[in-house]
Amino acid sequence: MHSEEQAEQAMNELSDRVYTALRDGGLDAESVLELACLFEVWDVSTPATRELLDRSAADLTPPDLARLGKGLLVETRFEPSFALEPRLLSALEQALEVVERDVRARGITGAFRLITSDGGSLAWVEFQGGYRGSAGIRPPIFDGDIHVPLGEVADIVQETIMDLTGKVWPVCATHNRGLHVGWDQERTVWRCTGDGAHTVAPVGELP
């Protein structure tokens, strides 16, 4: 393995270790400082790396380590894999179950399942043996809370069904137009552009 590959692997392993310790407890100064040093070697200088390297390890309190460890991950756009953070896949499965209610309500049959990339950082929705959506999806994490990306999952299910069946789905029964995902009073909904646009139903509650 080349030195660059070894350094990248070490960085990924340390980032995983810091993320896990932040989530489960037990974060130590050694891991955070080692990660900061690796970032600086790779010319990735951030406020968190600079503060860590400017201060004595003995002066870093547990709250300091938590703040700076989180800062390192945020500033370097760290994203845990599905293997490291199983709650990510659970959030997607929860969203898929909701969208699937709309699929069945409109008489569409066929199995849906989530498939993940080799690295385990992105997922796609598979339907009838195929899938669409080249970018993939993953739930966002804010301050340790995973948010169910219902709108994204509805979008990718819609795209996959239409690409693989050649039919528009779902359709407004009143205007015979294809619906699109939107938001209404902080809810994820199906919207129609007919008659100046209107909400047909929340996602998961199509008649």
N, C-alpha and C positions, 0 to 999 in steps of 0.2 A: 504494500500500500504506500502511495506517495505521501510525502510529508504534509502537503496541503490537505489531502484526504484524511490523514490522521488527525490533523488539527481540527478539521470540520467535524469529524466524528467525536472528538473530545468535547468540542463546543456543544454539540447536540446532546451528548450524554450529560454534561454539566447542567445545561438548560433544563433537561428533563428532571434532573435531581433537585434543582432549585425549585422548579414548579411543584414537584411532588411534596417537598418539605414545606413549602408555603401553604399548600392545601391541607396537608395532614399534620403539620407541626414538626418541630425538630430541626429547623434550619440552622446550620452552623456557619461560622464566619469563613472557614476554610473554603467551602464550596463557592460562596458568593465572591470571595476575593480571587479565587482561581479563575472563575468565569470572567470577572472584570479584567484580569490580566490577559486572558485569551482575546477578549474583544479589543483591547488596546494593541496587542500584537498584530491583529488583523486591521488596524487603523479604524476601528469602530469606537470612537470616543464619544461618550455621552455624559450628561451631568452625573448619572449614577456611577459610571466607571471612574470618573475623575474624583468624586467625593470618596469613594472606597479606597482608591490608591493614595489619596492625600491624608487619610486618617489612619491612626494606629488601630490594629485589629482589636487590641485590648479595650479601646474606647467605644467599640461598637456594641450598643445594647441590643437586646432582642427586637424592640420596636424599630431600631435603626436597620437591622438586618432585614426585617420584613419589608420595610419601606424601600430600601435600596435593592433588595432582591427582586421585588415586584417591578421597580423602576428599570432594572436591567432587561427584564423580559418584555415589558411594554415598549421600551425605547428601541429594542431590536426586533420587535414584531414577532416574538415567539408565539407559535401556535402548537398546542399539544396534539399528538396523534389520537386517533380513536382508541388505540390500545392503551395509551397512557391515561386518557380521560374517558372512560366508558360512558359517562353521562352525556357526552356529545352524541353518540350513536343513539342513546335512549331518547334524547330530545328529538332527533330526526324521526325515529320510529313513532313517537307520539304524534308528531305533525302528520306523518304519512297516514296513520290510522284515521285522523280527522278528515283529510282530503279524500281518502278512499270511500268514505261514506257518501260523498257527492258522486263519485264514479259509479257506485252501485245503484244510487238513486236514479241515475239516468240509464240504467240497464246495461252497462258495460261490464263484461266478465273478463276474467284473466287475472293471473296472479301478479302482485306487485311485491318487490323486495328491494332492499337497499344493498348496493354493492359499493365497496370502498376501494380506493387506489392502493397500489402496492405499499406506498409509504404510510397509508392509513390516515391521511390528512384531509381528503376530500371524499365525497360520496355522490352517487348517482342513483336515480330510481330506475329499476329495470321492470319492464312490462312486456309480456309475451316474448321473452327471450332477447329483447333489445332495449337500448336506452339512448337518450339524447341529453344534450346540455353539456357542451364541451368544458365549461368552466368548473362544473361540479359545485357542490354546496357544503357548507359546514356551519354549525351554529355559532353565533358570536358569544364571547364571554366578556362580561362586564363586572369587575370587582369580584370575581369568583363565581358569579351567577351565570348560568347558561340560559340563554333566551331561545325559546322554541321558534325557529324561523318558518312559521306557518305560511306566510306569503311566498317565500322562496320555494318551498316544497310544492305549493299549489301551482306555481308557475312552471316548475320543471315537470310535474305530472301532466299538466295541460299540454306542454310542448311535446312530451314523449308520446302521449296518446294521439295527438294530431299527426305527428310525423309517421307513426307506425300504422295508423289506421287510415290516414288520408281524409279524415272527417273532422269538422269543427266540433270542439267540445270545450266547455259546456255552452249551451245555446239558450238565449232568453226566449221563453215560450210566448211572450207577448209580441216581441219585435223580430223574432227569428234572426237575431244577431249573436255573434260569438261574444261571450262574456270575458272580462279580464279582471285580474286581481286588483283590488283597491283597498282603501281604508275609510271607514265611516265611524265616527265617534269612538276612535281608538280600537275598533274591531277590524279584523281582516275579513273582507267581504268580496263577493262576486258582483261586478258592476256591468251595466249595459249602457251603450252610448245612445240608445233610442230615446226620443222625446227629451233631448237635452241632458241625458244621462240620469241613471237612477240605480239604486242598490237593489239587487234581486234577493240576496240572502247572505248571511255570514258563511264563510267557508266552513264546510261540514254540515250545513243545514239546507242544502238545495232540496226543493220539493220533488 
